Amino acid sequence: MFTKHELVTIYEALDELHPGTIAQFKDGAEVPVSELSAKLLLLINEEES
């Protein structure tokens, strides 16, 4: 899995994008950046527990 530092780095990079931006993956899945940020924040906070 990712280290906490890596998760925070990804979170900060996503934070620089407009919240309405849609991330599109190779398999065609589309996810709003705001949703990815929220999930990353949960993972970051979960690791602290």
ZIPE-V715179 format. One record per run of one state. SS is the DSSP state (hx for helix, st for strand, lp for the rest). FROM is the first residue (numbers start at 0). TO is the last residue. If there is no record, write none. Layout:
BEGIN
SS;FROM;TO, SS;FROM;TO
END
This chain:
BEGIN
lp;0;2, hx;3;14, lp;15;20, st;21;23, lp;24;28, st;29;31, hx;32;47, lp;48;48
END
